Amino acid sequence: MSRSAHPAGPRHADVLPEGHYSAPPADLNTLDAKVWAQTVARDAQGVVTVGGVDVKTLAEEFGTPAYVLDEADFRARARAWRTAFGQDADVFYAGKAFLSRAVVRWLHEEGLNLDVCSGGELATALSAGMPADRIAFHGNNKSTAEITRAVAAGVGRIVLDSFQEIVRVAHIARELGKRQRVQIRITVGVEAHTHEFIATAHEDQKFGIPLAGGQAAEAVRRALQLDGLELIGIHSHIGSQIFDMSGFEVAAHRVVGLLKDIRDEHGVELPEIDLGGGLGIAYTSDDDPREPHEIAKALTEIVGRECEAAKLRTPRISVEPGRAIVGPTAFTLYEVGTIKPLDGLRTYVSVDGGMSDNIRTALYDAEYSVALVSRASDAEPMLARVVGKHCESGDIVVRDAFLPADIAPGDLIAVPATGAYCRSMASNYNHVLRPPVVAVKDGEARVIVRRETEEDLLRLDVG
Ligand SMILES: *Cc1c(COP(=O)(O)O)cnc(C)c1O
């Protein structure tokens, strides 16, 4: 194999510019199991396969870019969460991470419940047969139409997010002759992201009702008085991509404290607490996520201990993982287009998608990994930046990563761990068509969300 197709590109550690990367890995052909879906492997020819189908076949059949989802891995992760929490707890998959009718059916079959946060997500869930009583409806500004539809459908719970919504949901439920099961979402003054949590004034956000200043207690007082509502519990969601359990510990302590105050004031022990989602996954080899059973054990112990200290019956716990279930199960398959080596800097490798299929790098400075998947290569590592085809210099998919220096137009590369918040946040920027989601299992691939077409674009544009 040629040593380098781009002799001008920086290749040695001593000339590498600043960035978020460690030393180049010893072998670029090795796929770190931590960041790739379970069934991903490289075959004898060096081509990457998933669910027994190789990526060249997938690219030929479905085109690129495409999100490729390992169905067995999705089901295994969903089941692992379900099993870890057992029969005395509920696992609600956060649909906003990625929702399609196939996914709804898998969740239903694996015994999970589902969180939705818009009329569109609710419609998807109901149309795929998720029983309404296993759906929770979230959002800081649910419309009257959305609430009416949710109550009429009989959703298992609505998570109340403001004083106005308490009255609104109660009113709609009464009009429909129903008593709606609800939780109240509170902010406990904890915010957790990645490896850290901060316990200060994180009531300063649009979600929830602050525990501070007695606002949450007042919300409970009002909800208990309204006969259209059945208050079943308190909800707290502290952040995203969390690795450190201490934020959950503080949150559980404060939620249980509120349950105790409610018992003391009203003589009612609320039967449920929901600790939200936000559990982290590995985007790069540097991330070390926790297994569902460790998380379940930690959360169950924290809540048990806090309730025992408060002399409360232990409530039923629910959790809402989104990213932790779907994130690792998919990768985005791209074809390499133009390649620009910038002297002394890095090599820009352009792909046929970009910020329209993965906004997370531009939006949150998210980190991703990338690998050459259509062949193995013995070429030396080259510092690359994987960029899209959009008209923005911030259109970056992978900020810093090593690819083999012989990377060439027409090669297929894949970015792992794109199952969460990529297709669901995809846009039509530059009138680029949103990629399909292809589910692969046992040697078979099928489209579960089809690629957008120019016809789809023009249908919305009514002239
Ligand atoms: C976003 C969200 C989740 C899921 O978060 P992940 O980071 O995907 O696990 C769960 N619950 C609520 C209320 C959310 O807003």
The ligand as an SDF file (V2000), in Angstrom:
LIG
                    3D

 15 15  0  0  0  0  0  0  0  0999 V2000
  -33.7090   14.4070   27.1310 C   0  0  0  0  0  0  0  0  0  0  0  0
  -34.4150   13.7900   28.2650 C   0  0  0  0  0  0  0  0  0  0  0  0
  -34.1710   12.4500   28.5920 C   0  0  0  0  0  0  0  0  0  0  0  0
  -33.1660   11.5950   27.8620 C   0  0  0  0  0  0  0  0  0  0  0  0
  -31.8730   12.0510   27.9830 O   0  0  0  0  0  0  0  0  0  0  0  0
  -30.6630   11.1190   27.4470 P   0  0  0  0  0  0  0  0  0  0  0  0
  -29.4640   11.9810   27.6640 O   0  0  0  0  0  0  0  0  0  0  0  0
  -30.9300   10.8390   26.0290 O   0  0  0  0  0  0  0  0  0  0  0  0
  -30.6760    9.8940   28.2920 O   0  0  0  0  0  0  0  0  0  0  0  0
  -34.8890   11.8930   29.6200 C   0  0  0  0  0  0  0  0  0  0  0  0
  -35.8150   12.6020   30.2990 N   0  0  0  0  0  0  0  0  0  0  0  0
  -36.0730   13.8920   30.0050 C   0  0  0  0  0  0  0  0  0  0  0  0
  -37.1050   14.6140   30.7730 C   0  0  0  0  0  0  0  0  0  0  0  0
  -35.3820   14.5300   28.9850 C   0  0  0  0  0  0  0  0  0  0  0  0
  -35.6380   15.8040   28.7080 O   0  0  0  0  0  0  0  0  0  0  0  0
  1  2  1  0
  2  3  1  0
  2 14  2  0
  3  4  1  0
  3 10  2  0
  4  5  1  0
  5  6  1  0
  6  7  2  0
  6  8  1  0
  6  9  1  0
 10 11  1  0
 11 12  2  0
 12 13  1  0
 12 14  1  0
 14 15  1  0
M  END
$$$$
